[in-house]
Amino acid sequence: MLAAGKTRIGEIDDEIAELYVKRMALCKEIGIKKAEQGSAVNVSEREKAIVNRITSDKDDEMKRYIKNLYDTVFFQSKKRI
């Protein structure tokens, strides 16, 4: 079980990394478009809405973990621009 669990975590980590690369590429594209249009890059209301949407069915502990994760994701996304 331990070895199988570690293998599955590795597979999940690979999936997360691949999705993160895709997300960051889209963030860069959107950031470029926003810059061309003179739009604000940082929209905290949207960030809050995203976290609320993806945590609406999670318990309080997981909500905290996901919010912490997404705080970092949002920060890194803005640095891509």
C-alpha positions as CSV (number, residue, x, y, z in Angstrom):
1,M,0.0,0.0,0.0
2,L,2.8,2.5,0.9
3,A,4.6,2.0,-2.4
4,A,1.4,2.1,-4.4
5,G,0.3,5.3,-2.6
6,K,3.7,6.9,-3.3
7,T,3.4,5.9,-7.0
8,R,-0.1,7.4,-7.2
9,I,1.1,10.6,-5.5
10,G,3.9,10.8,-8.1
11,E,1.3,10.4,-10.9
12,I,-0.9,13.1,-9.4
13,D,2.1,15.4,-9.1
14,D,2.8,14.9,-12.8
15,E,-0.8,15.8,-13.6
16,I,-0.6,18.9,-11.4
17,A,2.6,20.1,-13.0
18,E,1.2,19.7,-16.5
19,L,-1.9,21.6,-15.7
20,Y,0.1,24.3,-14.0
21,V,2.2,24.8,-17.1
22,K,-1.0,25.1,-19.2
23,R,-2.4,27.6,-16.7
24,M,0.7,29.7,-16.7
25,A,0.8,29.8,-20.5
26,L,-2.8,31.0,-20.6
27,C,-2.1,33.6,-17.8
28,K,0.8,35.0,-19.9
29,E,-1.4,35.3,-23.0
30,I,-4.2,37.0,-21.0
31,G,-1.7,39.3,-19.3
32,I,-0.3,40.4,-22.7
33,K,-3.9,41.1,-24.0
34,K,-4.7,43.0,-20.8
35,A,-1.6,45.1,-21.1
36,E,-2.4,45.9,-24.7
37,Q,-5.9,47.0,-23.7
38,G,-4.7,48.8,-20.6
39,S,-6.8,46.5,-18.3
40,A,-5.8,45.8,-14.7
41,V,-3.8,42.7,-14.3
42,N,-4.7,42.2,-10.6
43,V,-8.4,41.6,-10.1
44,S,-8.7,40.5,-6.5
45,E,-12.5,40.0,-6.9
46,R,-11.9,37.4,-9.6
47,E,-9.3,35.7,-7.5
48,K,-11.8,35.5,-4.6
49,A,-14.5,34.2,-6.9
50,I,-12.2,31.5,-8.2
51,V,-11.2,30.3,-4.7
52,N,-14.8,30.4,-3.6
53,R,-16.0,28.4,-6.6
54,I,-13.3,25.6,-6.2
55,T,-13.7,25.3,-2.5
56,S,-17.5,25.6,-2.1
57,D,-17.9,21.8,-1.5
58,K,-14.7,21.4,0.6
59,D,-14.4,21.3,4.4
60,D,-12.8,24.2,6.2
61,E,-9.4,22.6,6.4
62,M,-9.2,21.9,2.7
63,K,-10.5,25.4,2.0
64,R,-7.5,26.9,3.9
65,Y,-5.0,24.7,2.0
66,I,-6.5,25.5,-1.4
67,K,-6.6,29.2,-0.6
68,N,-2.9,29.1,0.4
69,L,-2.1,27.2,-2.8
70,Y,-4.0,29.6,-5.0
71,D,-2.5,32.7,-3.3
72,T,0.9,31.3,-4.6
73,V,-0.6,30.4,-8.0
74,F,-2.0,33.9,-8.4
75,F,1.2,35.6,-7.3
76,Q,3.3,33.5,-9.7
77,S,0.8,34.1,-12.5
78,K,1.2,37.9,-12.2
79,K,5.0,37.5,-12.4
80,R,4.7,35.8,-15.8
81,I,3.5,39.1,-17.4
